[in-house]
């Protein structure tokens, strides 16, 4: 893979990782609810899940989705359902002390979510098809795609968790916290609706 192609890949990874989507909305909410440190396993799970999803797409998952479009549609519906469930939980979130009794999304849950996260699926399929074309260096190029995504994705998603954690100091009163949670719930629900359109 040429240096210019790696640069293009890094830019693609940055754009897909930093822009709002299910992962970033969940991380901002987790940062607010649990703080940055307790959100780290969630972030690591996302990064791990994205890398394994890229590998799976490189090994044929993308072709499977093309052959069985109902499978991808089913995963999209499952992902949207999960996002609606999260939106409902955010809408009903109570006071900070009440929330602190809950547990954040863990490493494995975040990793598994990537397989039903439509943004992650599109990102992985596009990355593999655009930056790891079939050929003699396919395995090496696929590994480079995974490494670049891991290196770029983690700092980008950490920004969202830090944003949420920073909001903890701003949203100390109940009205502000409720407002923030409801805005995040609406954004999460809109994301779910856009996924199934």
MDTraj code that builds the backbone (N, CA, C; nanometers):
import mdtraj as md
import numpy as np

residues = "UNK UNK UNK UNK UNK UNK UNK UNK UNK UNK UNK UNK UNK UNK UNK UNK UNK UNK UNK UNK UNK UNK UNK UNK UNK UNK UNK UNK UNK UNK UNK UNK UNK UNK UNK UNK UNK UNK UNK UNK UNK UNK UNK UNK UNK UNK UNK UNK UNK UNK UNK UNK UNK UNK UNK UNK UNK UNK UNK UNK UNK UNK UNK UNK UNK UNK UNK UNK UNK UNK UNK UNK UNK UNK UNK UNK UNK UNK UNK UNK UNK UNK UNK UNK UNK UNK UNK UNK UNK UNK UNK UNK UNK UNK UNK UNK UNK UNK UNK UNK UNK UNK UNK UNK UNK UNK UNK UNK UNK UNK UNK UNK UNK UNK UNK UNK UNK UNK UNK UNK UNK UNK UNK UNK UNK UNK UNK UNK UNK UNK UNK UNK UNK UNK UNK UNK UNK UNK UNK UNK UNK UNK UNK UNK UNK UNK UNK UNK UNK UNK UNK UNK UNK UNK UNK UNK UNK UNK UNK UNK UNK UNK UNK UNK UNK UNK UNK UNK UNK UNK UNK UNK UNK UNK UNK UNK UNK UNK UNK UNK UNK UNK UNK UNK UNK UNK UNK UNK UNK UNK UNK UNK UNK UNK UNK UNK UNK".split()
xyz = np.array([
    [0.0858, -0.1174, 0.0000],
    [0.0000, 0.0000, 0.0000],
    [0.0903, 0.1235, 0.0000],
    [0.0616, 0.2173, -0.0886],
    [0.1446, 0.3367, -0.1010],
    [0.1175, 0.4338, 0.0139],
    [0.2105, 0.5260, 0.0354],
    [0.1953, 0.6260, 0.1413],
    [0.0727, 0.7137, 0.1170],
    [0.0463, 0.7482, -0.0076],
    [-0.0706, 0.8325, -0.0365],
    [-0.2004, 0.7571, -0.0088],
    [-0.2018, 0.6260, -0.0341],
    [-0.3204, 0.5465, -0.0043],
    [-0.3402, 0.5333, 0.1469],
    [-0.2306, 0.5183, 0.2212],
    [-0.2399, 0.5133, 0.3679],
    [-0.2923, 0.6467, 0.4206],
    [-0.2465, 0.7580, 0.3624],
    [-0.2955, 0.8904, 0.4035],
    [-0.4452, 0.9035, 0.3769],
    [-0.4891, 0.8574, 0.2615],
    [-0.6324, 0.8608, 0.2289],
    [-0.7114, 0.7726, 0.3248],
    [-0.6570, 0.6566, 0.3562],
    [-0.7204, 0.5657, 0.4515],
    [-0.7315, 0.6308, 0.5890],
    [-0.6241, 0.6959, 0.6341],
    [-0.6255, 0.7628, 0.7648],
    [-0.7306, 0.8736, 0.7675],
    [-0.7431, 0.9474, 0.6591],
    [-0.8445, 1.0528, 0.6515],
    [-0.9846, 0.9918, 0.6550],
    [-1.0058, 0.8835, 0.5812],
    [-1.1349, 0.8149, 0.5828],
    [-1.1656, 0.7635, 0.7241],
    [-1.0662, 0.7045, 0.7892],
    [-1.0850, 0.6546, 0.9258],
    [-1.1192, 0.7691, 1.0206],
    [-1.0531, 0.8829, 1.0038],
    [-1.0794, 0.9990, 1.0892],
    [-1.2230, 1.0478, 1.0707],
    [-1.2636, 1.0649, 0.9457],
    [-1.3978, 1.1176, 0.9182],
    [-1.5054, 1.0233, 0.9713],
    [-1.4892, 0.8939, 0.9478],
    [-1.5915, 0.7994, 0.9936],
    [-1.5888, 0.7802, 1.1448],
    [-1.4752, 0.8055, 1.2084],
    [-1.4643, 0.7857, 1.3530],
    [-1.5067, 0.9079, 1.4339],
    [-1.4844, 1.0276, 1.3820],
    [-1.5091, 1.1490, 1.4602],
    [-1.6518, 1.2009, 1.4443],
    [-1.7171, 1.1676, 1.3327],
    [-1.8519, 1.2202, 1.3086],
    [-1.9547, 1.1494, 1.3968],
    [-2.0653, 1.2191, 1.4282],
    [-2.1667, 1.1584, 1.5152],
    [-2.2220, 1.0293, 1.4564],
    [-2.2489, 0.9378, 1.5431],
    [-2.3069, 0.8091, 1.5078],
    [-2.3409, 0.7366, 1.6365],
    [-2.3912, 0.6158, 1.6268],
    [-2.4313, 0.5427, 1.7471],
    [-2.3201, 0.5308, 1.8515],
    [-2.1996, 0.4939, 1.8096],
    [-2.0905, 0.4789, 1.9060],
    [-2.0607, 0.6090, 1.9783],
    [-2.0497, 0.7179, 1.9036],
    [-2.0105, 0.8444, 1.9639],
    [-2.1183, 0.9005, 2.0554],
    [-2.2451, 0.8831, 2.0191],
    [-2.3526, 0.9267, 2.1075],
    [-2.3520, 0.8453, 2.2367],
    [-2.3311, 0.7139, 2.2247],
    [-2.3259, 0.6289, 2.3441],
    [-2.2058, 0.6649, 2.4313],
    [-2.0919, 0.6973, 2.3698],
    [-1.9728, 0.7333, 2.4470],
    [-1.9908, 0.8663, 2.5193],
    [-2.0522, 0.9635, 2.4545],
    [-2.0770, 1.0918, 2.5210],
    [-2.1681, 1.0713, 2.6414],
    [-2.2709, 0.9908, 2.6227],
    [-2.3622, 0.9617, 2.7327],
    [-2.2924, 0.8847, 2.8444],
    [-2.2088, 0.7875, 2.8079],
    [-2.1353, 0.7102, 2.9082],
    [-2.0350, 0.7982, 2.9823],
    [-1.9670, 0.8870, 2.9093],
    [-1.8739, 0.9792, 2.9742],
    [-1.9452, 1.0664, 3.0755],
    [-2.0644, 1.1143, 3.0404],
    [-2.1439, 1.1952, 3.1324],
    [-2.1881, 1.1130, 3.2526],
    [-2.2390, 0.9962, 3.2268],
    [-2.2975, 0.9142, 3.3325],
    [-2.1933, 0.8516, 3.4243],
    [-2.0853, 0.7996, 3.3661],
    [-1.9901, 0.7204, 3.4438],
    [-1.8516, 0.7826, 3.4555],
    [-1.8242, 0.8883, 3.3806],
    [-1.6915, 0.9478, 3.3795],
    [-1.6026, 0.8795, 3.2760],
    [-1.4912, 0.9442, 3.2455],
    [-1.4035, 0.8948, 3.1395],
    [-1.3425, 0.7591, 3.1739],
    [-1.2904, 0.7456, 3.2949],
    [-1.2183, 0.6230, 3.3316],
    [-1.3060, 0.4989, 3.3204],
    [-1.4309, 0.5078, 3.3643],
    [-1.5200, 0.3915, 3.3570],
    [-1.5710, 0.3670, 3.2156],
    [-1.5483, 0.4629, 3.1240],
    [-1.5896, 0.4485, 2.9848],
    [-1.4791, 0.3878, 2.8988],
    [-1.3575, 0.3787, 2.9509],
    [-1.2443, 0.3254, 2.8732],
    [-1.2712, 0.1846, 2.8188],
    [-1.3245, 0.0894, 2.8964],
    [-1.3524, -0.0428, 2.8376],
    [-1.4497, -0.0353, 2.7194],
    [-1.5470, 0.0543, 2.7271],
    [-1.6414, 0.0753, 2.6171],
    [-1.5653, 0.1214, 2.4925],
    [-1.4752, 0.2176, 2.5091],
    [-1.3958, 0.2679, 2.3957],
    [-1.3079, 0.1581, 2.3367],
    [-1.2406, 0.0837, 2.4220],
    [-1.1537, -0.0241, 2.3735],
    [-1.2346, -0.1319, 2.3016],
    [-1.3549, -0.1594, 2.3512],
    [-1.4428, -0.2560, 2.2855],
    [-1.4846, -0.2104, 2.1466],
    [-1.5124, -0.0807, 2.1320],
    [-1.5469, -0.0268, 1.9998],
    [-1.4298, -0.0440, 1.9047],
    [-1.3106, -0.0048, 1.9493],
    [-1.1918, -0.0156, 1.8626],
    [-1.1666, -0.1613, 1.8238],
    [-1.1744, -0.2517, 1.9210],
    [-1.1541, -0.3943, 1.8936],
    [-1.2618, -0.4470, 1.7986],
    [-1.3867, -0.4101, 1.8245],
    [-1.4966, -0.4544, 1.7392],
    [-1.4822, -0.4051, 1.5964],
    [-1.4376, -0.2804, 1.5800],
    [-1.4172, -0.2267, 1.4439],
    [-1.3070, -0.3021, 1.3706],
    [-1.1983, -0.3319, 1.4404],
    [-1.0875, -0.4042, 1.3762],
    [-1.1305, -0.5458, 1.3386],
    [-1.2012, -0.6141, 1.4276],
    [-1.2454, -0.7499, 1.3941],
    [-1.3518, -0.7479, 1.2847],
    [-1.4339, -0.6424, 1.2816],
    [-1.5333, -0.6287, 1.1750],
    [-1.4646, -0.6065, 1.0404],
    [-1.3597, -0.5265, 1.0382],
    [-1.2817, -0.5071, 0.9151],
    [-1.2240, -0.6406, 0.8692],
    [-1.1686, -0.7161, 0.9637],
    [-1.1130, -0.8477, 0.9289],
    [-1.2224, -0.9405, 0.8756],
    [-1.3381, -0.9401, 0.9419],
    [-1.4490, -1.0255, 0.8973],
    [-1.4959, -0.9863, 0.7574],
    [-1.5050, -0.8565, 0.7317],
    [-1.5442, -0.8113, 0.5969],
    [-1.4394, -0.8529, 0.4949],
    [-1.3134, -0.8432, 0.5330],
    [-1.2059, -0.8848, 0.4435],
    [-1.2068, -1.0337, 0.4161],
    [-1.2595, -1.1103, 0.5106],
    [-1.2651, -1.2557, 0.4943],
    [-1.3971, -1.3039, 0.4344],
    [-1.4840, -1.2099, 0.3945],
    [-1.6035, -1.2511, 0.3219],
    [-1.7367, -1.2051, 0.3758],
    [-1.7408, -1.1353, 0.4883],
    [-1.8694, -1.0913, 0.5422],
    [-1.9405, -0.9966, 0.4457],
    [-1.8636, -0.9071, 0.3817],
    [-1.9235, -0.8159, 0.2843],
    [-1.9876, -0.8911, 0.1691],
    [-1.9195, -0.9946, 0.1202],
    [-1.9746, -1.0766, 0.0111],
    [-2.0990, -1.1514, 0.0581],
    [-2.0979, -1.1960, 0.1837],
    [-2.2147, -1.2641, 0.2395],
    [-2.3348, -1.1700, 0.2424],
    [-2.3120, -1.0443, 0.2811],
    [-2.4208, -0.9467, 0.2819],
    [-2.4745, -0.9208, 0.1417],
    [-2.3863, -0.9220, 0.0423],
    [-2.4317, -0.9036, -0.0958],
    [-2.5152, -1.0232, -0.1415],
    [-2.4746, -1.1428, -0.1015],
    [-2.5472, -1.2637, -0.1409],
    [-2.6783, -1.2793, -0.0642],
    [-2.6790, -1.2353, 0.0609],
    [-2.7972, -1.2485, 0.1467],
    [-2.8356, -1.1111, 0.2023],
    [-2.8968, -1.0260, 0.1225],
    [-2.9274, -0.8903, 0.1691],
    [-3.0210, -0.8875, 0.2896],
    [-3.1032, -0.9905, 0.3059],
    [-3.1924, -0.9959, 0.4206],
    [-3.1144, -1.0054, 0.5517],
    [-2.9945, -1.0658, 0.5472],
    [-2.9121, -1.0765, 0.6673],
    [-2.8665, -0.9384, 0.7132],
    [-2.8195, -0.8582, 0.6197],
    [-2.7770, -0.7231, 0.6552],
    [-2.8967, -0.6400, 0.7010],
    [-3.0108, -0.6578, 0.6348],
    [-3.1316, -0.5852, 0.6756],
    [-3.1717, -0.6247, 0.8176],
    [-3.1618, -0.7532, 0.8492],
    [-3.1930, -0.7992, 0.9844],
    [-3.0994, -0.7399, 1.0883],
    [-2.9715, -0.7345, 1.0567],
    [-2.8749, -0.6728, 1.1484],
    [-2.9030, -0.5237, 1.1644],
    [-2.9417, -0.4591, 1.0564],
    [-2.9734, -0.3161, 1.0624],
    [-3.0941, -0.2936, 1.1538],
    [-3.1951, -0.3785, 1.1428],
    [-3.3139, -0.3662, 1.2277],
    [-3.2779, -0.3941, 1.3738],
    [-3.1951, -0.4956, 1.3974],
    [-3.1514, -0.5253, 1.5347],
    [-3.0735, -0.4076, 1.5928],
    [-2.9854, -0.3490, 1.5138],
    [-2.9089, -0.2327, 1.5595],
    [-2.9993, -0.1148, 1.5908],
    [-3.0980, -0.0908, 1.5048],
    [-3.1926, 0.0186, 1.5280],
    [-3.2744, -0.0069, 1.6543],
    [-3.3152, -0.1321, 1.6745],
    [-3.3892, -0.1667, 1.7959],
    [-3.3079, -0.1419, 1.9216],
    [-3.1809, -0.1789, 1.9175],
    [-3.0932, -0.1551, 2.0324],
    [-3.0775, -0.0054, 2.0576],
    [-3.0621, 0.0724, 1.9522],
    [-3.0491, 0.2174, 1.9680],
    [-3.1766, 0.2788, 2.0254],
    [-3.2933, 0.2296, 1.9831],
    [-3.4187, 0.2797, 2.0399],
    [-3.4291, 0.2451, 2.1880],
    [-3.3832, 0.1266, 2.2254],
    [-3.3795, 0.0886, 2.3666],
    [-3.2893, 0.1834, 2.4456],
    [-3.1709, 0.2140, 2.3906],
    [-3.0799, 0.3078, 2.4571],
    [-3.1411, 0.4473, 2.4659],
    [-3.2101, 0.4899, 2.3605],
    [-3.2756, 0.6209, 2.3615],
    [-3.3811, 0.6266, 2.4719],
    [-3.4571, 0.5199, 2.4858],
    [-3.5589, 0.5134, 2.5910],
    [-3.4939, 0.5236, 2.7291],
    [-3.3825, 0.4518, 2.7486],
    [-3.3119, 0.4584, 2.8768],
    [-3.2588, 0.5993, 2.9031],
    [-3.2054, 0.6645, 2.8004],
    [-3.1560, 0.8014, 2.8168],
    [-3.2702, 0.8964, 2.8511],
    [-3.3825, 0.8808, 2.7859],
    [-3.4973, 0.9684, 2.8097],
    [-3.5438, 0.9577, 2.9548],
    [-3.5396, 0.8373, 3.0091],
    [-3.5875, 0.8128, 3.1453],
    [-3.4804, 0.8295, 3.2522],
    [-3.3580, 0.8616, 3.2119],
    [-3.2478, 0.8720, 3.3088],
    [-3.2828, 0.9740, 3.4168],
    [-3.2552, 0.9347, 3.5391],
    [-3.2856, 1.0208, 3.6530],
    [-3.1661, 1.1025, 3.6970],
    [-3.1610, 1.1282, 3.8258],
    [-3.0526, 1.2089, 3.8810],
    [-2.9199, 1.1357, 3.8700],
    [-2.8109, 1.2116, 3.8754],
    [-2.6774, 1.1541, 3.8628],
    [-2.6536, 1.0463, 3.9689],
    [-2.6949, 1.0696, 4.0929],
    [-2.6712, 0.9693, 4.1969],
    [-2.7488, 0.8403, 4.1687],
    [-2.8663, 0.8539, 4.1066],
    [-2.9459, 0.7366, 4.0699],
    [-2.8774, 0.6584, 3.9576],
    [-2.8192, 0.7293, 3.8611],
    [-2.7532, 0.6666, 3.7471],
    [-2.6267, 0.5944, 3.7908],
    [-2.5575, 0.6463, 3.8912],
    [-2.4284, 0.5907, 3.9302],
    [-2.4374, 0.4470, 3.9802],
    [-2.5557, 0.3977, 4.0129],
    [-2.5707, 0.2589, 4.0534],
    [-2.5660, 0.1619, 3.9367],
    [-2.5748, 0.2128, 3.8156],
    [-2.5750, 0.1289, 3.6950],
    [-2.4323, 0.0996, 3.6500],
    [-2.4199, 0.0094, 3.5550],
    [-2.2889, -0.0247, 3.4985],
    [-2.2786, 0.0276, 3.3561],
    [-2.1594, 0.0744, 3.3168],
    [-2.1409, 0.1182, 3.1781],
    [-2.1349, -0.0014, 3.0835],
    [-2.1477, 0.0263, 2.9540],
    [-2.1310, -0.0777, 2.8529],
    [-1.9888, -0.1301, 2.8654],
    [-1.9727, -0.2609, 2.8646],
    [-1.8406, -0.3212, 2.8804],
    [-1.7700, -0.3445, 2.7477],
    [-1.6498, -0.3974, 2.7564],
    [-1.5651, -0.4232, 2.6403],
    [-1.6350, -0.5128, 2.5387],
    [-1.6831, -0.6291, 2.5830],
    [-1.7407, -0.7267, 2.4903],
    [-1.8736, -0.6795, 2.4330],
    [-1.9541, -0.6116, 2.5142],
    [-2.0801, -0.5574, 2.4632],
    [-2.0575, -0.4534, 2.3549],
    [-1.9589, -0.3662, 2.3771],
    [-1.9261, -0.2637, 2.2772],
    [-1.8688, -0.3271, 2.1512],
    [-1.7847, -0.4291, 2.1679],
    [-1.7266, -0.4975, 2.0515],
    [-1.8363, -0.5657, 1.9701],
    [-1.9272, -0.6354, 2.0371],
    [-2.0353, -0.7059, 1.9676],
    [-2.1300, -0.6087, 1.8978],
    [-2.1508, -0.4917, 1.9576],
    [-2.2418, -0.3935, 1.8979],
    [-2.1965, -0.3512, 1.7581],
    [-2.0668, -0.3561, 1.7315],
    [-2.0172, -0.3134, 1.5998],
    [-2.0765, -0.3977, 1.4876],
    [-2.1116, -0.5218, 1.5173],
    [-2.1651, -0.6121, 1.4151],
    [-2.3119, -0.5843, 1.3816],
    [-2.3795, -0.5037, 1.4617],
    [-2.5161, -0.4608, 1.4298],
    [-2.5239, -0.3093, 1.4116],
    [-2.4113, -0.2416, 1.4198],
    [-2.4044, -0.0966, 1.4027],
    [-2.3897, -0.0666, 1.2532],
    [-2.4950, -0.0156, 1.1903],
    [-2.4886, 0.0068, 1.0458],
    [-2.3749, 0.0990, 1.0023],
    [-2.3453, 0.2017, 1.0806],
    [-2.2348, 0.2910, 1.0430],
    [-2.1033, 0.2138, 1.0410],
    [-2.0815, 0.1289, 1.1403],
    [-1.9583, 0.0489, 1.1453],
    [-1.9543, -0.0515, 1.0301],
    [-2.0678, -0.1127, 0.9985],
    [-2.0721, -0.2085, 0.8873],
    [-2.0382, -0.1418, 0.7546],
    [-2.0986, -0.0271, 0.7286],
    [-2.0702, 0.0451, 0.6039],
    [-1.9244, 0.0888, 0.6012],
    [-1.8752, 0.1385, 0.7145],
    [-1.7358, 0.1815, 0.7239],
    [-1.6412, 0.0664, 0.6924],
    [-1.6656, -0.0492, 0.7504],
    [-1.5758, -0.1636, 0.7317],
    [-1.5804, -0.2159, 0.5882],
    [-1.7000, -0.2309, 0.5336],
    [-1.7130, -0.2808, 0.3961],
    [-1.6465, -0.1843, 0.2985],
    [-1.6690, -0.0546, 0.3174],
    [-1.6084, 0.0460, 0.2292],
    [-1.4572, 0.0476, 0.2436],
    [-1.4079, 0.0414, 0.3667],
    [-1.2628, 0.0444, 0.3894],
    [-1.1943, -0.0741, 0.3225],
    [-1.2526, -0.1916, 0.3368],
    [-1.1919, -0.3113, 0.2773],
    [-1.1952, -0.3032, 0.1253],
    [-1.3102, -0.2644, 0.0696],
    [-1.3199, -0.2617, -0.0769],
    [-1.2363, -0.1500, -0.1385],
    [-1.2220, -0.0375, -0.0698],
    [-1.1480, 0.0754, -0.1270],
    [-0.9981, 0.0691, -0.1006],
    [-0.9592, 0.0157, 0.0149],
    [-0.8187, 0.0251, 0.0550],
    [-0.7455, -0.1088, 0.0638],
    [-0.8171, -0.2192, 0.0450],
    [-0.7519, -0.3510, 0.0454],
    [-0.8030, -0.4323, -0.0731],
    [-0.7756, -0.3848, -0.1944],
    [-0.8243, -0.4581, -0.3116],
    [-0.7617, -0.5969, -0.3205],
    [-0.8374, -0.6890, -0.3789],
    [-0.7885, -0.8266, -0.3956],
    [-0.6585, -0.8258, -0.4754],
    [-0.5670, -0.9116, -0.4383],
    [-0.4391, -0.9212, -0.5081],
    [-0.3379, -0.9928, -0.4214],
    [-0.2142, -0.9914, -0.4646],
    [-0.1108, -1.0674, -0.3931],
    [-0.0791, -1.0110, -0.2550],
    [-0.0987, -0.8820, -0.2331],
    [-0.0718, -0.8211, -0.1024],
    [-0.1989, -0.8027, -0.0198],
    [-0.3024, -0.8793, -0.0507],
    [-0.4320, -0.8593, 0.0127],
    [-0.4244, -0.8707, 0.1650],
    [-0.3624, -0.9755, 0.2166],
    [-0.3558, -0.9956, 0.3622],
    [-0.2806, -0.8809, 0.4292],
    [-0.1707, -0.8389, 0.3694],
    [-0.0925, -0.7282, 0.4263],
    [-0.1736, -0.5989, 0.4227],
    [-0.2399, -0.5720, 0.3103],
    [-0.3209, -0.4508, 0.2993],
    [-0.4387, -0.4527, 0.3959],
    [-0.5004, -0.5693, 0.4137],
    [-0.6101, -0.5820, 0.5094],
    [-0.5598, -0.5536, 0.6510],
    [-0.4415, -0.6042, 0.6848],
    [-0.3822, -0.5768, 0.8163],
    [-0.3545, -0.4279, 0.8335],
    [-0.3053, -0.3632, 0.7287],
    [-0.2784, -0.2188, 0.7355],
    [-0.4080, -0.1416, 0.7593],
    [-0.5151, -0.1811, 0.6906],
    [-0.6447, -0.1152, 0.7111],
    [-0.6860, -0.1268, 0.8580],
    [-0.6743, -0.2460, 0.9156],
    [-0.7104, -0.2659, 1.0559],
    [-0.6241, -0.1845, 1.1507],
    [-0.4943, -0.1818, 1.1270],
    [-0.4018, -0.1076, 1.2137],
    [-0.4284, 0.0425, 1.2059],
    [-0.4464, 0.0936, 1.0849],
    [-0.4727, 0.2375, 1.0692],
    [-0.6042, 0.2744, 1.1366],
    [-0.7070, 0.1918, 1.1183],
    [-0.8345, 0.2215, 1.1833],
    [-0.8215, 0.2200, 1.3350],
    [-0.7506, 0.1240, 1.3897],
    [-0.7328, 0.1190, 1.5351],
    [-0.6597, 0.2430, 1.5847],
    [-0.5554, 0.2832, 1.5129],
    [-0.4745, 0.3980, 1.5545],
    [-0.5521, 0.5291, 1.5454],
    [-0.6397, 0.5408, 1.4482],
    [-0.7146, 0.6653, 1.4286],
    [-0.8440, 0.6651, 1.5094],
    [-0.9116, 0.5515, 1.5153],
    [-1.0423, 0.5426, 1.5789],
    [-1.0375, 0.5723, 1.7283],
    [-0.9445, 0.5142, 1.7990],
    [-0.9421, 0.5274, 1.9452],
    [-0.9306, 0.6724, 1.9918],
    [-0.8380, 0.7532, 1.9392],
    [-0.8347, 0.8937, 1.9831],
    [-0.9622, 0.9708, 1.9463],
    [-1.0202, 0.9391, 1.8308],
    [-1.1423, 1.0092, 1.7883],
    [-1.2586, 0.9801, 1.8819],
    [-1.2778, 0.8540, 1.9151],
    [-1.3905, 0.8214, 2.0030],
    [-1.3636, 0.8657, 2.1464],
    [-1.2364, 0.8737, 2.1845],
    [-1.2020, 0.9239, 2.3182],
    [-1.2476, 1.0688, 2.3343],
    [-1.2438, 1.1455, 2.2265],
    [-1.2898, 1.2849, 2.2316],
    [-1.4362, 1.2908, 2.2742],
    [-1.5179, 1.2002, 2.2217],
    [-1.6598, 1.1988, 2.2580],
    [-1.6796, 1.1600, 2.4049],
    [-1.6025, 1.0634, 2.4526],
    [-1.6120, 1.0246, 2.5939],
    [-1.5650, 1.1391, 2.6835],
    [-1.4582, 1.2073, 2.6430],
    [-1.4089, 1.3229, 2.7192],
    [-1.5110, 1.4362, 2.7187],
    [-1.5774, 1.4564, 2.6055],
    [-1.6835, 1.5575, 2.5984],
    [-1.7921, 1.5268, 2.7013],
    [-1.8379, 1.4025, 2.7031],
    [-1.9398, 1.3640, 2.7998],
    [-1.8919, 1.3800, 2.9428],
    [-1.7681, 1.3372, 2.9697],
    [-1.7127, 1.3503, 3.1050],
    [-1.7006, 1.4971, 3.1440],
    [-1.6626, 1.5817, 3.0491],
    [-1.6536, 1.7250, 3.0764],
    [-1.7889, 1.7864, 3.1074],
    [-1.8932, 1.7311, 3.0495],
    [-2.0281, 1.7818, 3.0741],
    [-2.0757, 1.7503, 3.2159],
    [-2.0114, 1.6567, 3.2829],
    [-2.0489, 1.6236, 3.4214],
    [-2.0400, 1.7460, 3.5111],
    [-1.9372, 1.8276, 3.4907],
    [-1.9205, 1.9458, 3.5755],
    [-2.0205, 2.0548, 3.5387],
    [-2.0611, 2.0595, 3.4131],
    [-2.1555, 2.1613, 3.3669],
    [-2.2986, 2.1248, 3.4055],
    [-2.3309, 1.9978, 3.4000],
    [-2.4688, 1.9526, 3.4194],
    [-2.4938, 1.9015, 3.5608],
    [-2.4553, 1.9795, 3.6579],
    [-2.4727, 1.9374, 3.7973],
    [-2.6187, 1.9468, 3.8422],
    [-2.6953, 2.0430, 3.7887],
    [-2.8336, 2.0520, 3.8355],
    [-2.9234, 1.9591, 3.7538],
    [-3.0318, 1.9182, 3.8138],
    [-3.1193, 1.8165, 3.7555],
    [-3.1800, 1.8600, 3.6225],
    [-3.2198, 1.9856, 3.6109],
    [-3.2816, 2.0316, 3.4859],
    [-3.1837, 2.0235, 3.3698],
    [-3.0610, 2.0663, 3.3902],
    [-2.9606, 2.0620, 3.2832],
    [-2.9298, 1.9178, 3.2447],
    [-2.9183, 1.8302, 3.3438],
    [-2.8898, 1.6894, 3.3173],
    [-3.0044, 1.6244, 3.2395],
    [-3.1265, 1.6521, 3.2816],
    [-3.2429, 1.5973, 3.2115],
    [-3.2464, 1.6473, 3.0674],
    [-3.2209, 1.7767, 3.0484],
    [-3.2200, 1.8346, 2.9132],
    [-3.1159, 1.7653, 2.8261],
    [-2.9942, 1.7493, 2.8781],
    [-2.8870, 1.6855, 2.8015],
    [-2.9245, 1.5418, 2.7658],
    [-2.9725, 1.4652, 2.8638],
    [-3.0102, 1.3259, 2.8384],
    [-3.1217, 1.3160, 2.7347],
    [-3.2158, 1.4074, 2.7385],
    [-3.3260, 1.4026, 2.6418],
    [-3.2790, 1.4403, 2.5018],
    [-3.1883, 1.5362, 2.4914],
    [-3.1318, 1.5695, 2.3599],
    [-3.0559, 1.4490, 2.3049],
    [-2.9762, 1.3843, 2.3899],
    [-2.9027, 1.2653, 2.3465],
    [-2.9996, 1.1530, 2.3090],
    [-3.1096, 1.1398, 2.3830],
    [-3.2100, 1.0374, 2.3515],
    [-3.2734, 1.0638, 2.2151],
    [-3.3062, 1.1893, 2.1875],
    [-3.3662, 1.2240, 2.0579],
    [-3.2678, 1.1970, 1.9449],
    [-3.1418, 1.2370, 1.9630],
    [-3.0405, 1.2123, 1.8597],
    [-3.0201, 1.0625, 1.8365],
    [-3.0203, 0.9854, 1.9448],
    [-3.0039, 0.8405, 1.9326],
    [-3.1238, 0.7788, 1.8603],
    [-3.2450, 0.8234, 1.8946],
    [-3.3652, 0.7722, 1.8276],
    [-3.3663, 0.8109, 1.6796],
    [-3.3252, 0.9335, 1.6483],
    [-3.3176, 0.9753, 1.5077],
    [-3.2170, 0.8908, 1.4305],
    [-3.1056, 0.8586, 1.4947],
    [-3.0063, 0.7713, 1.4314],
    [-3.0683, 0.6356, 1.4005],
    [-3.1447, 0.5824, 1.4951],
    [-3.2104, 0.4526, 1.4739],
    [-3.3083, 0.4593, 1.3573],
    [-3.3828, 0.5680, 1.3489],
    [-3.4802, 0.5832, 1.2399],
    [-3.4089, 0.5930, 1.1054],
    [-3.3004, 0.6689, 1.1010],
    [-3.2248, 0.6832, 0.9764],
    [-3.1632, 0.5507, 0.9319],
    [-3.1308, 0.4659, 1.0273],
    [-3.0699, 0.3365, 0.9957],
    [-3.1654, 0.2475, 0.9167],
    [-3.2921, 0.2490, 0.9518],
    [-3.3875, 0.1582, 0.8872],
    [-3.4568, 0.2193, 0.7665],
    [-3.4280, 0.3426, 0.7367],
    [-3.4880, 0.4066, 0.6175],
    [-3.4357, 0.3469, 0.4912],
])
top = md.Topology()
chain = top.add_chain()
for i, resn in enumerate(residues, 1):
    res = top.add_residue(resn, chain, resSeq=i)
    for name in ("N", "CA", "C"):
        top.add_atom(name, md.element.get_by_symbol(name[0]), res)
traj = md.Trajectory(xyz[None], top)
